[in-house]
Amino acid sequence: MHVRRVTLTSKKNWWMVELDNEEQDENVQTNSYSTQDTAVNEPHSHRPHLPHRTTTRTYAHTPYSSAPVYTPPTNPTAIFSFPTPTSYSAPPNPTQNLAPCATGSASELFKCVVKKPNVVQLEINDEMQSNARDVTTQFLAELRVYTTVTRHRNIAAFLGSLENVGMVLEYIEGRTLWDVIQELPSLTRAKKIDFHNQLLDGLTHLHAFGLSHGDLSLLNIQVTNSSDTIKLLDFGRSVSADSMYASPDDDLGQPMNQSPPPPLPRNSRFTPKSPGPRPVTPPPQPDRKIEQIHPGTRPFCAPEVLRGECQDALLADAYSFGMILVCLDRCDHVDLKPWEQRKDMLPKGFLDGLSVFGQRCEEYLRRWDKGRRRLAKEDLIDEDEGMEY
């Protein structure tokens, strides 16, 4: 069968397809039906096959909203295939907190950012290598954040998706925090505290939904020109706090942990002869999702992530937050030697001279299992009262 024409109708998510059937002497058949009739794993029917439904949906329902399942398709463009899955559609009134760039008698115009998958193929050692799977994973991770987390002033707004293109995000008139901290004159103490509070408020809001940022750095934080409002961006390395984490080098096709051996029978010769009640077998734990956790931008990436040993992604965000506070306090960029950072080592005098966030930086940059401070909304700083711990 060959598609001759696809005609959109006035009813939402309805269209009319005209096909050529070569097996029936090219008799033309005209069909119209809704996307609600094309459920996943439905049995084959007499409806003609449509090219845009060759891939299965990659989303599922959650208590907050529909979020993507981490079984990425091989082609990243399938994420935004026609018709757009409802889980990636625009939230209610997506522009309610955005100012239009122009207004007419019948419409309002808004600036926005369209983020689309960029698939690259390279021939290495006579083999074609592609970043398609990683691109897909990053887009699904970012879509999970935007379709799960409720709107927050310190997180870039999600405006929906464009069919066969990508996701649509708020356009931010501003510069990165990297640029801000090197501007002259240097930031005042009040402005440093303000940035601290905004960052902490946005990150704790994200963590409240059980999701990490995964790549927190000076380059993934925007500051608006008009009001110095912090905006968190780029959630492509986000993972769920409820997942088990695998290194990027691990093969997820193999089980990470072997199941315990079955209990011995009573009459086994290996069973101890000591009297007493039989131990109660604990109920089986539900299977936890396994996600690969990738290192972010150095030197902001947590050492345990660099070593491939991360157990708590939210604590890894706390380390990144601590490194950002060091840069913010010094109004300068910092760096660590990679081999020292992997060992949770800080250079001598690294935390000296931090007049605003010194004690908190020390607590955020501890080893994750040695008392590293968690991010909590209660740690917001009141500028009038000064620093209190």
Secondary structure, DSSP 4 states (H G I P E B T S, - for coil): -EEEEEEE-SSTTEEEEEEEEGGGTTEEEEEEEEGGG--TTPPP-SSPP-GGGSS---EEE-SSSEEE-S---SSGGGGGPSSPPGGGSPPSSTTTT---SEE-SS-EE--EEEE-----EEEETTEEEE-HHHHHHHHHHHHHHHHHSPP-TTBPPEEEEETTTEEEEE---EEEHHHHHTSSSPPPHHHHHHHHHHHHHHHHHHHTTTB--S---GGGEEEETTT--EEE---TT--BTTSEEE-TTS-TTS-SSPPPPPPPPTT-TTS----SPPPPPPPPPPPPPEEE----STTTS-HHHHTT--S-HHHHHHHHHHHHHHHHHHTS-----HHHHTTT---TTTTTT-TTTHHHHHHHTS-TTTTPPPP-GGG---TTT----
